[in-house]
Amino acid sequence: MTSEKANSDHWSLDDILLDSVEIGRVRPREELFLLLAGASFVETGSDLYTRNLVEQFQGDAEVSWWLANRWQPEELQHGRALRAYVNRVWPEFDWQAAFAAFLADYSLGCTTEELEPTRCLEMAARCVVETGTATYYRAIQTLSDEPVLGRLVGFIQRDEVRHYKHFFRYFNKYNELEHNNRATVLGALARRLLEMLQSDAEYGLWHAFRARHPRTSRKGREFRRAVARTKALVRRHYPAPMAIKMFLKPLALPPALNRLSYHAANLAQRLILR
């Protein structure tokens, strides 16, 4: 990597000009609050699953080092930056208390048993997660007209795409050893996608919402309506072509089959995001 490229990848909280935030453009939008606060919780809790991954890849010095010294610090920086932005726009929000409740809930599912059975398949699953985060932040960047927020999520989105490239490279490295067929890889991709849709996506939203509406129920109408509004907002700005291309890449499909799979995946995604 050239020094120019390294510098272009590096950013810090000092690059986020919080004093310049146009608060009026963001503060009234509860859906944005839920998206940003929820994301700040998940990113800040990244050390939970980093430990599990480092354990699974123990003995591979390259992967373990990258996970512990590059990936985790950048994920935690995302959490700090998002928290700082949320605190700037919604200073009355008790972020720490809401995060503590989130962490107690979220940590129950962050176990080594949740990982895929082989290193290659876990790397395929990580590609799904990075696809989800990269497209999530791209959608937020598109739906918001607040310049500082656009800059912040732009930094994070580029990090997530770079993380995807690392996981994809490690996937290929291990697939040369494991020789998984496409059906096996697709199974890993589908399992992680379903897991994200069924649980991960709502952990952060729920604890952000609950902090503001402490008497509501997770299964109650008020929260379900808030989730529906939030998902509808993301859906209108979601970069589906980017998501599908990233999701299908580990399958290494022939061009003709890839085109057919793209259309099928596009239809499936439209149904999932309804």
PETAZI-V965847 format. One record per residue. SS is DSSP state (h for helix, s for strand, l for the rest). Layout:
SS / SS
This chain:
l / l / h / h / h / h / h / h / h / l / l / l / h / h / h / l / l / h / h / h / l / l / h / h / h / l / l / l / l / h / h / h / h / h / h / h / h / h / h / h / h / h / h / h / l / h / h / h / h / h / h / h / h / h / h / h / l / l / l / l / h / h / h / h / h / h / h / h / h / h / h / h / h / h / h / h / h / h / h / h / h / h / h / h / h / h / h / h / h / l / l / l / l / l / h / h / h / h / h / h / h / h / h / h / h / h / h / h / h / l / l / h / h / h / l / l / l / l / h / h / h / h / h / h / h / h / h / h / h / h / h / h / h / h / h / h / h / h / h / h / h / h / h / l / l / l / h / h / h / h / h / h / h / h / h / h / h / h / h / h / h / h / h / h / h / h / h / h / h / h / h / h / h / h / h / h / h / h / l / l / l / h / h / h / h / h / h / h / h / h / h / h / h / h / h / h / h / h / h / h / h / h / h / h / h / h / h / h / h / h / h / h / l / l / l / l / l / l / l / l / h / h / h / h / h / h / h / h / h / h / h / h / h / h / h / h / h / l / l / h / h / h / h / h / h / h / h / h / h / l / l / l / l / l / h / h / h / h / h / h / h / h / h / h / h / h / h / h / h / h / h / h / l / l
